[in-house]
């Protein structure tokens, strides 16, 4: 199953990619399993997506929790929390 990943703000800079098609491993696909697969890449992915780091995930432009299910064709954006005024 393939999804579209989008990395925003500092994550785009750290990962050196802003967008990619990503094939999820077979099985129950959730945001959590996606994050596990991305962490397995090591390096900046393991550092920035570590459980103690602050980041958000949106699926099809809705912010979701890590137990949110994924389906083929979903657009998944990963981004740091944003503040502003």
PDB file of N, CA, C and O in Angstrom:
ATOM      1  N   UNK A   1       0.856  -1.165   0.000  1.00  0.00           N
ATOM      2  CA  UNK A   1       0.000   0.000   0.000  1.00  0.00           C
ATOM      3  C   UNK A   1       0.904   1.229   0.000  1.00  0.00           C
ATOM      4  O   UNK A   1       1.848   1.317   0.785  1.00  0.00           O
ATOM      5  N   UNK A   2       0.608   2.164  -0.877  1.00  0.00           N
ATOM      6  CA  UNK A   2       1.433   3.362  -1.003  1.00  0.00           C
ATOM      7  C   UNK A   2       0.670   4.591  -0.521  1.00  0.00           C
ATOM      8  O   UNK A   2      -0.507   4.776  -0.827  1.00  0.00           O
ATOM      9  N   UNK A   3       1.379   5.428   0.244  1.00  0.00           N
ATOM     10  CA  UNK A   3       0.844   6.705   0.705  1.00  0.00           C
ATOM     11  C   UNK A   3       1.785   7.807   0.237  1.00  0.00           C
ATOM     12  O   UNK A   3       2.900   7.537  -0.209  1.00  0.00           O
ATOM     13  N   UNK A   4       1.330   9.038   0.340  1.00  0.00           N
ATOM     14  CA  UNK A   4       2.163  10.189   0.004  1.00  0.00           C
ATOM     15  C   UNK A   4       2.590  10.866   1.307  1.00  0.00           C
ATOM     16  O   UNK A   4       1.747  11.270   2.108  1.00  0.00           O
ATOM     17  N   UNK A   5       3.902  10.987   1.514  1.00  0.00           N
ATOM     18  CA  UNK A   5       4.425  11.653   2.698  1.00  0.00           C
ATOM     19  C   UNK A   5       4.826  13.077   2.357  1.00  0.00           C
ATOM     20  O   UNK A   5       5.368  13.343   1.284  1.00  0.00           O
ATOM     21  N   UNK A   6       4.555  13.983   3.277  1.00  0.00           N
ATOM     22  CA  UNK A   6       4.978  15.371   3.151  1.00  0.00           C
ATOM     23  C   UNK A   6       5.673  15.748   4.458  1.00  0.00           C
ATOM     24  O   UNK A   6       5.125  15.553   5.543  1.00  0.00           O
ATOM     25  N   UNK A   7       6.880  16.287   4.342  1.00  0.00           N
ATOM     26  CA  UNK A   7       7.635  16.748   5.506  1.00  0.00           C
ATOM     27  C   UNK A   7       7.700  18.270   5.452  1.00  0.00           C
ATOM     28  O   UNK A   7       8.050  18.844   4.421  1.00  0.00           O
ATOM     29  N   UNK A   8       7.366  18.916   6.554  1.00  0.00           N
ATOM     30  CA  UNK A   8       7.282  20.374   6.586  1.00  0.00           C
ATOM     31  C   UNK A   8       8.288  20.974   7.577  1.00  0.00           C
ATOM     32  O   UNK A   8       8.764  20.306   8.495  1.00  0.00           O
ATOM     33  N   UNK A   9       8.590  22.252   7.357  1.00  0.00           N
ATOM     34  CA  UNK A   9       9.427  23.068   8.239  1.00  0.00           C
ATOM     35  C   UNK A   9      10.787  22.412   8.477  1.00  0.00           C
ATOM     36  O   UNK A   9      11.434  21.973   7.526  1.00  0.00           O
ATOM     37  N   UNK A  10      11.229  22.339   9.737  1.00  0.00           N
ATOM     38  CA  UNK A  10      12.576  21.826  10.014  1.00  0.00           C
ATOM     39  C   UNK A  10      12.745  20.367   9.577  1.00  0.00           C
ATOM     40  O   UNK A  10      13.858  19.941   9.266  1.00  0.00           O
ATOM     41  N   UNK A  11      11.644  19.596   9.552  1.00  0.00           N
ATOM     42  CA  UNK A  11      11.754  18.194   9.148  1.00  0.00           C
ATOM     43  C   UNK A  11      12.133  18.086   7.678  1.00  0.00           C
ATOM     44  O   UNK A  11      12.918  17.214   7.305  1.00  0.00           O
ATOM     45  N   UNK A  12      11.594  18.944   6.855  1.00  0.00           N
ATOM     46  CA  UNK A  12      11.956  18.961   5.436  1.00  0.00           C
ATOM     47  C   UNK A  12      13.455  19.223   5.287  1.00  0.00           C
ATOM     48  O   UNK A  12      14.119  18.593   4.464  1.00  0.00           O
ATOM     49  N   UNK A  13      13.975  20.135   6.070  1.00  0.00           N
ATOM     50  CA  UNK A  13      15.401  20.455   6.003  1.00  0.00           C
ATOM     51  C   UNK A  13      16.262  19.316   6.530  1.00  0.00           C
ATOM     52  O   UNK A  13      17.275  18.976   5.919  1.00  0.00           O
ATOM     53  N   UNK A  14      15.879  18.730   7.642  1.00  0.00           N
ATOM     54  CA  UNK A  14      16.664  17.636   8.247  1.00  0.00           C
ATOM     55  C   UNK A  14      16.643  16.376   7.391  1.00  0.00           C
ATOM     56  O   UNK A  14      17.662  15.695   7.272  1.00  0.00           O
ATOM     57  N   UNK A  15      15.496  16.056   6.792  1.00  0.00           N
ATOM     58  CA  UNK A  15      15.378  14.837   5.988  1.00  0.00           C
ATOM     59  C   UNK A  15      15.835  15.050   4.546  1.00  0.00           C
ATOM     60  O   UNK A  15      16.020  14.089   3.800  1.00  0.00           O
ATOM     61  N   UNK A  16      16.014  16.305   4.160  1.00  0.00           N
ATOM     62  CA  UNK A  16      16.442  16.670   2.805  1.00  0.00           C
ATOM     63  C   UNK A  16      15.492  16.187   1.719  1.00  0.00           C
ATOM     64  O   UNK A  16      15.894  15.855   0.603  1.00  0.00           O
ATOM     65  N   UNK A  17      14.232  16.160   2.083  1.00  0.00           N
ATOM     66  CA  UNK A  17      13.178  15.806   1.128  1.00  0.00           C
ATOM     67  C   UNK A  17      11.884  16.455   1.622  1.00  0.00           C
ATOM     68  O   UNK A  17      11.637  16.516   2.826  1.00  0.00           O
ATOM     69  N   UNK A  18      11.074  16.930   0.704  1.00  0.00           N
ATOM     70  CA  UNK A  18       9.817  17.551   1.127  1.00  0.00           C
ATOM     71  C   UNK A  18       8.617  16.630   0.906  1.00  0.00           C
ATOM     72  O   UNK A  18       7.589  16.756   1.571  1.00  0.00           O
ATOM     73  N   UNK A  19       8.769  15.702  -0.040  1.00  0.00           N
ATOM     74  CA  UNK A  19       7.638  14.836  -0.399  1.00  0.00           C
ATOM     75  C   UNK A  19       8.182  13.535  -0.965  1.00  0.00           C
ATOM     76  O   UNK A  19       9.211  13.521  -1.640  1.00  0.00           O
ATOM     77  N   UNK A  20       7.480  12.436  -0.683  1.00  0.00           N
ATOM     78  CA  UNK A  20       7.852  11.151  -1.273  1.00  0.00           C
ATOM     79  C   UNK A  20       6.677  10.186  -1.228  1.00  0.00           C
ATOM     80  O   UNK A  20       5.820  10.256  -0.348  1.00  0.00           O
ATOM     81  N   UNK A  21       6.663   9.284  -2.200  1.00  0.00           N
ATOM     82  CA  UNK A  21       5.722   8.161  -2.158  1.00  0.00           C
ATOM     83  C   UNK A  21       6.359   7.118  -1.254  1.00  0.00           C
ATOM     84  O   UNK A  21       7.555   6.848  -1.362  1.00  0.00           O
ATOM     85  N   UNK A  22       5.572   6.533  -0.367  1.00  0.00           N
ATOM     86  CA  UNK A  22       6.111   5.593   0.616  1.00  0.00           C
ATOM     87  C   UNK A  22       5.262   4.332   0.622  1.00  0.00           C
ATOM     88  O   UNK A  22       4.042   4.397   0.769  1.00  0.00           O
ATOM     89  N   UNK A  23       5.912   3.185   0.461  1.00  0.00           N
ATOM     90  CA  UNK A  23       5.218   1.897   0.493  1.00  0.00           C
ATOM     91  C   UNK A  23       5.254   1.363   1.926  1.00  0.00           C
ATOM     92  O   UNK A  23       6.318   1.048   2.459  1.00  0.00           O
ATOM     93  N   UNK A  24       4.084   1.269   2.531  1.00  0.00           N
ATOM     94  CA  UNK A  24       3.985   0.729   3.891  1.00  0.00           C
ATOM     95  C   UNK A  24       4.146  -0.781   3.871  1.00  0.00           C
ATOM     96  O   UNK A  24       3.686  -1.453   2.948  1.00  0.00           O
ATOM     97  N   UNK A  25       4.797  -1.302   4.886  1.00  0.00           N
ATOM     98  CA  UNK A  25       4.930  -2.747   5.026  1.00  0.00           C
ATOM     99  C   UNK A  25       3.544  -3.352   5.218  1.00  0.00           C
ATOM    100  O   UNK A  25       2.649  -2.694   5.749  1.00  0.00           O
ATOM    101  N   UNK A  26       3.360  -4.604   4.788  1.00  0.00           N
ATOM    102  CA  UNK A  26       2.053  -5.259   4.953  1.00  0.00           C
ATOM    103  C   UNK A  26       1.637  -5.347   6.422  1.00  0.00           C
ATOM    104  O   UNK A  26       2.481  -5.389   7.317  1.00  0.00           O
ATOM    105  N   UNK A  27       0.349  -5.375   6.650  1.00  0.00           N
ATOM    106  CA  UNK A  27      -0.181  -5.486   8.005  1.00  0.00           C
ATOM    107  C   UNK A  27      -1.061  -4.297   8.326  1.00  0.00           C
ATOM    108  O   UNK A  27      -1.348  -3.464   7.465  1.00  0.00           O
ATOM    109  N   UNK A  28      -1.481  -4.230   9.567  1.00  0.00           N
ATOM    110  CA  UNK A  28      -2.350  -3.132  10.000  1.00  0.00           C
ATOM    111  C   UNK A  28      -1.573  -1.830   9.933  1.00  0.00           C
ATOM    112  O   UNK A  28      -0.591  -1.653  10.653  1.00  0.00           O
ATOM    113  N   UNK A  29      -1.998  -0.934   9.088  1.00  0.00           N
ATOM    114  CA  UNK A  29      -1.293   0.331   8.892  1.00  0.00           C
ATOM    115  C   UNK A  29      -1.934   1.430   9.726  1.00  0.00           C
ATOM    116  O   UNK A  29      -3.114   1.743   9.570  1.00  0.00           O
ATOM    117  N   UNK A  30      -1.140   2.005  10.607  1.00  0.00           N
ATOM    118  CA  UNK A  30      -1.549   3.160  11.399  1.00  0.00           C
ATOM    119  C   UNK A  30      -0.428   4.187  11.321  1.00  0.00           C
ATOM    120  O   UNK A  30       0.661   3.900  10.823  1.00  0.00           O
ATOM    121  N   UNK A  31      -0.706   5.367  11.811  1.00  0.00           N
ATOM    122  CA  UNK A  31       0.345   6.388  11.876  1.00  0.00           C
ATOM    123  C   UNK A  31       1.512   5.855  12.695  1.00  0.00           C
ATOM    124  O   UNK A  31       2.668   6.083  12.336  1.00  0.00           O
ATOM    125  N   UNK A  32       1.239   5.162  13.769  1.00  0.00           N
ATOM    126  CA  UNK A  32       2.295   4.613  14.626  1.00  0.00           C
ATOM    127  C   UNK A  32       3.196   3.639  13.864  1.00  0.00           C
ATOM    128  O   UNK A  32       4.419   3.705  13.989  1.00  0.00           O
ATOM    129  N   UNK A  33       2.606   2.741  13.080  1.00  0.00           N
ATOM    130  CA  UNK A  33       3.437   1.793  12.325  1.00  0.00           C
ATOM    131  C   UNK A  33       4.232   2.513  11.243  1.00  0.00           C
ATOM    132  O   UNK A  33       5.359   2.119  10.942  1.00  0.00           O
ATOM    133  N   UNK A  34       3.666   3.554  10.658  1.00  0.00           N
ATOM    134  CA  UNK A  34       4.403   4.364   9.694  1.00  0.00           C
ATOM    135  C   UNK A  34       5.612   5.000  10.367  1.00  0.00           C
ATOM    136  O   UNK A  34       6.721   4.941   9.836  1.00  0.00           O
ATOM    137  N   UNK A  35       5.405   5.604  11.526  1.00  0.00           N
ATOM    138  CA  UNK A  35       6.508   6.245  12.235  1.00  0.00           C
ATOM    139  C   UNK A  35       7.595   5.243  12.587  1.00  0.00           C
ATOM    140  O   UNK A  35       8.780   5.559  12.483  1.00  0.00           O
ATOM    141  N   UNK A  36       7.212   4.036  13.005  1.00  0.00           N
ATOM    142  CA  UNK A  36       8.199   2.991  13.295  1.00  0.00           C
ATOM    143  C   UNK A  36       9.047   2.687  12.060  1.00  0.00           C
ATOM    144  O   UNK A  36      10.268   2.556  12.153  1.00  0.00           O
ATOM    145  N   UNK A  37       8.395   2.577  10.914  1.00  0.00           N
ATOM    146  CA  UNK A  37       9.124   2.281   9.670  1.00  0.00           C
ATOM    147  C   UNK A  37      10.057   3.429   9.287  1.00  0.00           C
ATOM    148  O   UNK A  37      11.164   3.190   8.804  1.00  0.00           O
ATOM    149  N   UNK A  38       9.627   4.654   9.494  1.00  0.00           N
ATOM    150  CA  UNK A  38      10.489   5.792   9.187  1.00  0.00           C
ATOM    151  C   UNK A  38      11.686   5.853  10.138  1.00  0.00           C
ATOM    152  O   UNK A  38      12.798   6.166   9.713  1.00  0.00           O
ATOM    153  N   UNK A  39      11.465   5.554  11.418  1.00  0.00           N
ATOM    154  CA  UNK A  39      12.576   5.543  12.388  1.00  0.00           C
ATOM    155  C   UNK A  39      13.623   4.498  12.028  1.00  0.00           C
ATOM    156  O   UNK A  39      14.808   4.684  12.302  1.00  0.00           O
ATOM    157  N   UNK A  40      13.190   3.402  11.418  1.00  0.00           N
ATOM    158  CA  UNK A  40      14.126   2.341  11.028  1.00  0.00           C
ATOM    159  C   UNK A  40      15.144   2.817   9.993  1.00  0.00           C
ATOM    160  O   UNK A  40      16.171   2.166   9.799  1.00  0.00           O
ATOM    161  N   UNK A  41      14.879   3.929   9.335  1.00  0.00           N
ATOM    162  CA  UNK A  41      15.842   4.507   8.396  1.00  0.00           C
ATOM    163  C   UNK A  41      17.087   4.996   9.127  1.00  0.00           C
ATOM    164  O   UNK A  41      18.156   5.125   8.530  1.00  0.00           O
ATOM    165  N   UNK A  42      16.943   5.265  10.420  1.00  0.00           N
ATOM    166  CA  UNK A  42      18.064   5.747  11.216  1.00  0.00           C
ATOM    167  C   UNK A  42      18.335   7.224  10.980  1.00  0.00           C
ATOM    168  O   UNK A  42      17.507   7.927  10.400  1.00  0.00           O
ATOM    169  N   UNK A  43      19.486   7.693  11.427  1.00  0.00           N
ATOM    170  CA  UNK A  43      19.921   9.061  11.214  1.00  0.00           C
ATOM    171  C   UNK A  43      18.902  10.089  11.672  1.00  0.00           C
ATOM    172  O   UNK A  43      18.327   9.980  12.755  1.00  0.00           O
ATOM    173  N   UNK A  44      18.688  11.093  10.826  1.00  0.00           N
ATOM    174  CA  UNK A  44      17.782  12.189  11.160  1.00  0.00           C
ATOM    175  C   UNK A  44      16.357  11.697  11.393  1.00  0.00           C
ATOM    176  O   UNK A  44      15.639  12.258  12.221  1.00  0.00           O
ATOM    177  N   UNK A  45      15.941  10.656  10.673  1.00  0.00           N
ATOM    178  CA  UNK A  45      14.579  10.135  10.862  1.00  0.00           C
ATOM    179  C   UNK A  45      14.412   9.582  12.277  1.00  0.00           C
ATOM    180  O   UNK A  45      13.409   9.859  12.935  1.00  0.00           O
ATOM    181  N   UNK A  46      15.375   8.813  12.742  1.00  0.00           N
ATOM    182  CA  UNK A  46      15.303   8.254  14.093  1.00  0.00           C
ATOM    183  C   UNK A  46      15.355   9.357  15.146  1.00  0.00           C
ATOM    184  O   UNK A  46      14.658   9.288  16.158  1.00  0.00           O
ATOM    185  N   UNK A  47      16.174  10.365  14.907  1.00  0.00           N
ATOM    186  CA  UNK A  47      16.306  11.464  15.870  1.00  0.00           C
ATOM    187  C   UNK A  47      15.042  12.327  15.928  1.00  0.00           C
ATOM    188  O   UNK A  47      14.491  12.549  17.006  1.00  0.00           O
ATOM    189  N   UNK A  48      14.589  12.805  14.785  1.00  0.00           N
ATOM    190  CA  UNK A  48      13.475  13.748  14.742  1.00  0.00           C
ATOM    191  C   UNK A  48      12.125  13.116  15.071  1.00  0.00           C
ATOM    192  O   UNK A  48      11.229  13.796  15.572  1.00  0.00           O
ATOM    193  N   UNK A  49      11.973  11.826  14.795  1.00  0.00           N
ATOM    194  CA  UNK A  49      10.690  11.153  15.038  1.00  0.00           C
ATOM    195  C   UNK A  49      10.708  10.287  16.294  1.00  0.00           C
ATOM    196  O   UNK A  49       9.816   9.464  16.500  1.00  0.00           O
ATOM    197  N   UNK A  50      11.731  10.476  17.135  1.00  0.00           N
ATOM    198  CA  UNK A  50      11.824   9.732  18.396  1.00  0.00           C
ATOM    199  C   UNK A  50      10.603  10.054  19.259  1.00  0.00           C
ATOM    200  O   UNK A  50      10.055  11.154  19.178  1.00  0.00           O
ATOM    201  N   UNK A  51      10.178   9.097  20.082  1.00  0.00           N
ATOM    202  CA  UNK A  51       8.979   9.311  20.900  1.00  0.00           C
ATOM    203  C   UNK A  51       9.029  10.551  21.795  1.00  0.00           C
ATOM    204  O   UNK A  51       7.980  11.095  22.139  1.00  0.00           O
ATOM    205  N   UNK A  52      10.219  11.007  22.178  1.00  0.00           N
ATOM    206  CA  UNK A  52      10.315  12.168  23.069  1.00  0.00           C
ATOM    207  C   UNK A  52      10.347  13.496  22.316  1.00  0.00           C
ATOM    208  O   UNK A  52      10.413  14.552  22.944  1.00  0.00           O
ATOM    209  N   UNK A  53      10.302  13.464  20.981  1.00  0.00           N
ATOM    210  CA  UNK A  53      10.345  14.687  20.179  1.00  0.00           C
ATOM    211  C   UNK A  53       8.926  15.195  19.900  1.00  0.00           C
ATOM    212  O   UNK A  53       7.978  14.414  19.812  1.00  0.00           O
ATOM    213  N   UNK A  54       8.803  16.509  19.766  1.00  0.00           N
ATOM    214  CA  UNK A  54       7.499  17.130  19.496  1.00  0.00           C
ATOM    215  C   UNK A  54       7.293  17.261  17.995  1.00  0.00           C
ATOM    216  O   UNK A  54       8.059  17.937  17.309  1.00  0.00           O
ATOM    217  N   UNK A  55       6.251  16.609  17.493  1.00  0.00           N
ATOM    218  CA  UNK A  55       5.837  16.756  16.101  1.00  0.00           C
ATOM    219  C   UNK A  55       4.373  16.349  16.005  1.00  0.00           C
ATOM    220  O   UNK A  55       3.831  15.685  16.888  1.00  0.00           O
ATOM    221  N   UNK A  56       3.756  16.761  14.919  1.00  0.00           N
ATOM    222  CA  UNK A  56       2.353  16.449  14.676  1.00  0.00           C
ATOM    223  C   UNK A  56       2.231  15.683  13.364  1.00  0.00           C
ATOM    224  O   UNK A  56       3.135  15.703  12.528  1.00  0.00           O
ATOM    225  N   UNK A  57       1.094  15.006  13.201  1.00  0.00           N
ATOM    226  CA  UNK A  57       0.818  14.264  11.970  1.00  0.00           C
ATOM    227  C   UNK A  57      -0.596  14.615  11.511  1.00  0.00           C
ATOM    228  O   UNK A  57      -1.539  14.630  12.302  1.00  0.00           O
ATOM    229  N   UNK A  58      -0.719  14.894  10.218  1.00  0.00           N
ATOM    230  CA  UNK A  58      -2.033  15.138   9.625  1.00  0.00           C
ATOM    231  C   UNK A  58      -2.237  14.138   8.489  1.00  0.00           C
ATOM    232  O   UNK A  58      -1.332  13.899   7.689  1.00  0.00           O
ATOM    233  N   UNK A  59      -3.418  13.564   8.430  1.00  0.00           N
ATOM    234  CA  UNK A  59      -3.782  12.653   7.342  1.00  0.00           C
ATOM    235  C   UNK A  59      -4.888  13.328   6.547  1.00  0.00           C
ATOM    236  O   UNK A  59      -5.949  13.657   7.078  1.00  0.00           O
ATOM    237  N   UNK A  60      -4.621  13.525   5.270  1.00  0.00           N
ATOM    238  CA  UNK A  60      -5.568  14.213   4.396  1.00  0.00           C
ATOM    239  C   UNK A  60      -6.012  15.550   4.994  1.00  0.00           C
ATOM    240  O   UNK A  60      -7.187  15.916   4.949  1.00  0.00           O
ATOM    241  N   UNK A  61      -5.033  16.266   5.555  1.00  0.00           N
ATOM    242  CA  UNK A  61      -5.158  17.621   6.093  1.00  0.00           C
ATOM    243  C   UNK A  61      -5.903  17.716   7.416  1.00  0.00           C
ATOM    244  O   UNK A  61      -6.277  18.813   7.830  1.00  0.00           O
ATOM    245  N   UNK A  62      -6.129  16.590   8.089  1.00  0.00           N
ATOM    246  CA  UNK A  62      -6.714  16.598   9.431  1.00  0.00           C
ATOM    247  C   UNK A  62      -5.677  16.086  10.415  1.00  0.00           C
ATOM    248  O   UNK A  62      -5.126  15.002  10.223  1.00  0.00           O
ATOM    249  N   UNK A  63      -5.398  16.858  11.480  1.00  0.00           N
ATOM    250  CA  UNK A  63      -4.462  16.407  12.503  1.00  0.00           C
ATOM    251  C   UNK A  63      -5.064  15.186  13.193  1.00  0.00           C
ATOM    252  O   UNK A  63      -6.236  15.185  13.570  1.00  0.00           O
ATOM    253  N   UNK A  64      -4.236  14.137  13.353  1.00  0.00           N
ATOM    254  CA  UNK A  64      -4.728  12.865  13.889  1.00  0.00           C
ATOM    255  C   UNK A  64      -3.821  12.368  15.013  1.00  0.00           C
ATOM    256  O   UNK A  64      -2.722  12.882  15.219  1.00  0.00           O
ATOM    257  N   UNK A  65      -4.302  11.367  15.726  1.00  0.00           N
ATOM    258  CA  UNK A  65      -3.498  10.697  16.747  1.00  0.00           C
ATOM    259  C   UNK A  65      -2.712   9.565  16.094  1.00  0.00           C
ATOM    260  O   UNK A  65      -2.977   9.189  14.952  1.00  0.00           O
ATOM    261  N   UNK A  66      -1.752   9.032  16.823  1.00  0.00           N
ATOM    262  CA  UNK A  66      -0.878   8.010  16.256  1.00  0.00           C
ATOM    263  C   UNK A  66      -1.582   6.679  16.006  1.00  0.00           C
ATOM    264  O   UNK A  66      -1.042   5.836  15.291  1.00  0.00           O
ATOM    265  N   UNK A  67      -2.766   6.465  16.570  1.00  0.00           N
ATOM    266  CA  UNK A  67      -3.483   5.213  16.318  1.00  0.00           C
ATOM    267  C   UNK A  67      -4.421   5.322  15.110  1.00  0.00           C
ATOM    268  O   UNK A  67      -5.173   4.391  14.822  1.00  0.00           O
ATOM    269  N   UNK A  68      -4.377   6.442  14.415  1.00  0.00           N
ATOM    270  CA  UNK A  68      -5.234   6.658  13.239  1.00  0.00           C
ATOM    271  C   UNK A  68      -4.880   5.667  12.128  1.00  0.00           C
ATOM    272  O   UNK A  68      -3.703   5.526  11.794  1.00  0.00           O
ATOM    273  N   UNK A  69      -5.863   4.979  11.550  1.00  0.00           N
ATOM    274  CA  UNK A  69      -5.580   4.020  10.473  1.00  0.00           C
ATOM    275  C   UNK A  69      -5.228   4.738   9.165  1.00  0.00           C
ATOM    276  O   UNK A  69      -5.706   5.839   8.894  1.00  0.00           O
ATOM    277  N   UNK A  70      -4.387   4.088   8.371  1.00  0.00           N
ATOM    278  CA  UNK A  70      -3.999   4.619   7.068  1.00  0.00           C
ATOM    279  C   UNK A  70      -4.520   3.704   5.973  1.00  0.00           C
ATOM    280  O   UNK A  70      -4.649   2.493   6.156  1.00  0.00           O
ATOM    281  N   UNK A  71      -4.818   4.317   4.821  1.00  0.00           N
ATOM    282  CA  UNK A  71      -5.249   3.527   3.669  1.00  0.00           C
ATOM    283  C   UNK A  71      -4.481   4.010   2.443  1.00  0.00           C
ATOM    284  O   UNK A  71      -3.912   5.101   2.440  1.00  0.00           O
ATOM    285  N   UNK A  72      -4.474   3.193   1.424  1.00  0.00           N
ATOM    286  CA  UNK A  72      -3.755   3.522   0.190  1.00  0.00           C
ATOM    287  C   UNK A  72      -4.191   4.890  -0.325  1.00  0.00           C
ATOM    288  O   UNK A  72      -5.377   5.221  -0.333  1.00  0.00           O
ATOM    289  N   UNK A  73      -3.214   5.669  -0.750  1.00  0.00           N
ATOM    290  CA  UNK A  73      -3.493   6.975  -1.320  1.00  0.00           C
ATOM    291  C   UNK A  73      -3.575   8.114  -0.325  1.00  0.00           C
ATOM    292  O   UNK A  73      -3.669   9.274  -0.728  1.00  0.00           O
ATOM    293  N   UNK A  74      -3.541   7.809   0.982  1.00  0.00           N
ATOM    294  CA  UNK A  74      -3.594   8.876   1.978  1.00  0.00           C
ATOM    295  C   UNK A  74      -2.399   9.811   1.817  1.00  0.00           C
ATOM    296  O   UNK A  74      -1.310   9.390   1.427  1.00  0.00           O
ATOM    297  N   UNK A  75      -2.625  11.093   2.126  1.00  0.00           N
ATOM    298  CA  UNK A  75      -1.560  12.079   2.185  1.00  0.00           C
ATOM    299  C   UNK A  75      -1.251  12.300   3.660  1.00  0.00           C
ATOM    300  O   UNK A  75      -2.118  12.723   4.426  1.00  0.00           O
ATOM    301  N   UNK A  76      -0.017  12.014   4.054  1.00  0.00           N
ATOM    302  CA  UNK A  76       0.381  12.115   5.450  1.00  0.00           C
ATOM    303  C   UNK A  76       1.445  13.192   5.588  1.00  0.00           C
ATOM    304  O   UNK A  76       2.539  13.075   5.035  1.00  0.00           O
ATOM    305  N   UNK A  77       1.118  14.237   6.328  1.00  0.00           N
ATOM    306  CA  UNK A  77       2.072  15.327   6.569  1.00  0.00           C
ATOM    307  C   UNK A  77       2.609  15.194   7.994  1.00  0.00           C
ATOM    308  O   UNK A  77       1.856  14.966   8.941  1.00  0.00           O
ATOM    309  N   UNK A  78       3.920  15.340   8.119  1.00  0.00           N
ATOM    310  CA  UNK A  78       4.567  15.299   9.438  1.00  0.00           C
ATOM    311  C   UNK A  78       5.261  16.648   9.607  1.00  0.00           C
ATOM    312  O   UNK A  78       6.001  17.098   8.732  1.00  0.00           O
ATOM    313  N   UNK A  79       5.005  17.285  10.757  1.00  0.00           N
ATOM    314  CA  UNK A  79       5.502  18.650  10.936  1.00  0.00           C
ATOM    315  C   UNK A  79       5.706  18.961  12.405  1.00  0.00           C
ATOM    316  O   UNK A  79       5.044  18.367  13.256  1.00  0.00           O
ATOM    317  N   UNK A  80       6.611  19.882  12.722  1.00  0.00           N
ATOM    318  CA  UNK A  80       6.798  20.281  14.109  1.00  0.00           C
ATOM    319  C   UNK A  80       5.631  21.150  14.563  1.00  0.00           C
ATOM    320  O   UNK A  80       4.933  21.736  13.735  1.00  0.00           O
ATOM    321  N   UNK A  81       5.416  21.235  15.870  1.00  0.00           N
ATOM    322  CA  UNK A  81       4.349  22.113  16.354  1.00  0.00           C
ATOM    323  C   UNK A  81       4.673  23.558  15.979  1.00  0.00           C
ATOM    324  O   UNK A  81       5.837  23.953  15.922  1.00  0.00           O
ATOM    325  N   UNK A  82       3.639  24.324  15.728  1.00  0.00           N
ATOM    326  CA  UNK A  82       3.822  25.690  15.265  1.00  0.00           C
ATOM    327  C   UNK A  82       3.196  26.640  16.271  1.00  0.00           C
ATOM    328  O   UNK A  82       2.117  26.380  16.803  1.00  0.00           O
ATOM    329  N   UNK A  83       3.881  27.736  16.523  1.00  0.00           N
ATOM    330  CA  UNK A  83       3.314  28.777  17.361  1.00  0.00           C
ATOM    331  C   UNK A  83       3.306  30.061  16.566  1.00  0.00           C
ATOM    332  O   UNK A  83       4.026  30.197  15.576  1.00  0.00           O
ATOM    333  N   UNK A  84       2.526  30.963  16.984  1.00  0.00           N
ATOM    334  CA  UNK A  84       2.466  32.228  16.267  1.00  0.00           C
ATOM    335  C   UNK A  84       1.466  33.157  16.939  1.00  0.00           C
ATOM    336  O   UNK A  84       0.816  32.811  17.926  1.00  0.00           O
ATOM    337  N   UNK A  85       1.375  34.297  16.390  1.00  0.00           N
ATOM    338  CA  UNK A  85       0.468  35.223  17.021  1.00  0.00           C
ATOM    339  C   UNK A  85      -0.030  36.251  16.058  1.00  0.00           C
ATOM    340  O   UNK A  85      -0.816  37.120  16.435  1.00  0.00           O
TER     341      UNK A  85
END
